Amino acid sequence: MVILPDYPDRAIAAERIRVERALLFCQMGLISTGALWLFASFGSDSGPLFRFGPVTILFSTALLMPDLVEFGPLERTRISTACCITWPPLLAFSEVNRYNLTVSGYTTVNLGGLLGLIFVTAVLFFYSRKLLQLEANSKRWRGLSTTVGFGLAIPIVAINTSPQSWLIVFVIALITTLPSLMAKDGSEEVRELFYDLLKKTERSVLEAQSGNNLMQQPNSLLKMAREEGRKDPERGLSLVYEAQREADRIQSFVEDLREIRDQSEIAVNRAEEKTGFPGEARHVFQTAVEELDNGSLRSAEQSFRNSKIMAEKIELHWESAKIAIADAEEAVGSETGHLVAGLRSTVEAAKKAMEDEDPEYAIAIVSAIPTQMGDVEGLMSRASRSIEDAERAILSSDSDFSIDAKDRIKEAKEAMESGNASLAIGLAEGVMRSLRSEGEAQSSVQRALRQRKSIEASFPSGEDGPNWLARLEEVESLANSQRWLEAADSMSNLTSDLDSLLKRLGEAREMLDFLSEDWKKLRKRLDSSGIGPESSNRLVSERALASSEEALSEGKIEECLAFLGEADSAMESLRCLV
């Protein structure tokens, strides 16, 4: 059989509906019974207690009926408390009725009612003990609730002046309430030990605290222990022990921190003796003291260590930095110039670093200044030699470039006077490079012009010949005007273009020679095949080869290649005929 997924929920819902209907029926029955009792007592001579007491019990029972359906922890507590409070008044009612029956005589009806009342009292007493018997707190609550119930039973018993009734109720009250009120959970010794240890620990923590915030964590643990220790003394003892360990750890850490503080303070004092003023190390030390007072132990420790490190660096490097700065100032002296100004600014930066209590950085930037000053002097000497070499080269040169070179030498001398040796060297060496380049260009052009005839012999003989000759004459004109660099560039372009032309002419000549040889062989085959000179393709081939030869001799490479292509096509057609 297949069970639908919602079958359990539907079955539970159906059962719940049936239980709720039964609950409603019982509630209505109790309320109706209470109402009948109330209406029947209107004409009765009985006291208010006998008229309204049962009604109150019935109505209260009707209100508690829903708790029997749910019966969770909260509902169980309400039901058990109601049972504890209810059964003593019912016991008092039973005793009063018993005494009245003893005086007036028993009847079957009255005896049945008395037994029923005793049975209900016994059931309530049984469930009150069953529901509240697991823990000591439950038993104490049962005793308190039962005491309240016996407090309500006193007015009922007071109706009857019989000492016997008072004795019975009093004995039952003592038997049922005192053991419950005096119930113990077996943790009394642990709880006593817990409270003793808690007091001692609180006292020691208060003595160690002494106006600071170091013991916040132990205090928090002790507060938690006081809250939880009453119910669970073992848990409370565990928290107290943990608070003791935390307090011991803090005290040990504070002792170590005091030692670190003393060492840091000694180092800071020695550093201030070197510098002559309180600096950043003292500020960090004071910050660490404030953090210690505020309870930030880790931060205070780190700050103490940082202040000690800073002070030790100052003590170690301060004198060396002062000596290095003095040596640097002596090396710079009263020298002027671009490079010297940079070194002097470095010395000022080192002094600023000393003001900022960073002697290590000051040493790093000024220790090389004496060596750099030696390099500056060497650089100035090199600049002077470069200018002298450039002036000698200008005197030995007769080109127009020497005028511009003289201006650049003048700029180099001005840079030399301002202390910018690098610029002076650059300008002088630039003049030297320009003069060397011009000399090399002059030699190259003059050497090429001495080979003019061989160059002209390489020119093509056709229409392009005058153009090539004009370019060569332009080179000669530039050389005559001593514009050697431009002449060298023009000659370089001319020779490069001429070499490219000759290379292409050689390639075209190879193609022409190849086709000419091929044509000689093909022509013999054509003659033997009976294809004479009157053939149009033979005429085209002969004419194309002759035209390509003529174009090649004039340097017209493109026309030569076009005629060669035409000849090759015609020869291919003739090959198909033989």
Buried (B, 14 or more C-beta within 10 A) or exposed (E): EEEEEEEEEEEEEEEEEEEEEEBEEBBEEBBEBBEEBBEEBEEEEEEEBBBBBBBEBBBBBBEBBBBEEEEEEEBBBEBBBBBBBBBBBBBBBBBBBBBBBEEEEEEEEBEEBBEEBBEBBBEBBEBBBEBBEEEBEBBBBBBBBBBBBBEBBBEBBEBBEBEEBBEBBBEBBEEBBEEBBEBEBEBEEBBEBBBEBBEEBBEBBEEBBEEEEBBEBBBEBBEBBBEBBEEBBEBBBBBBBBBBEBBEEBBEBBEEBEEBBEEBBEBBBEBBEBBEEBBBBBBBBBBBBEBBEEBBBEBBBBBBBBBBBBBBBBBBBBEBBBEBBEBBBEBBEEBEBBBBBEBBEBBEBBBEBBEEBBBBBBBBBBBBBBEBBEEBEEBBEBBBEBBEBBBEBBEEBEBEBBEEBEEBBEBBBEBBEBBBBBBBBBBBBBBBEBBEBBBEBBEBBEEBBEEEEEBEEEBBEBEBBEEBEEBBEBBBEBBEEEBBBBBBBBBBEBBEEBEEBBEBBEEBBEBBEEBEEBBEEBBEEBEEEEBEEEBEBBEBBBBBBEBBBBBBBBBBBEBBBBBBBBBBEBBEBBEEEE
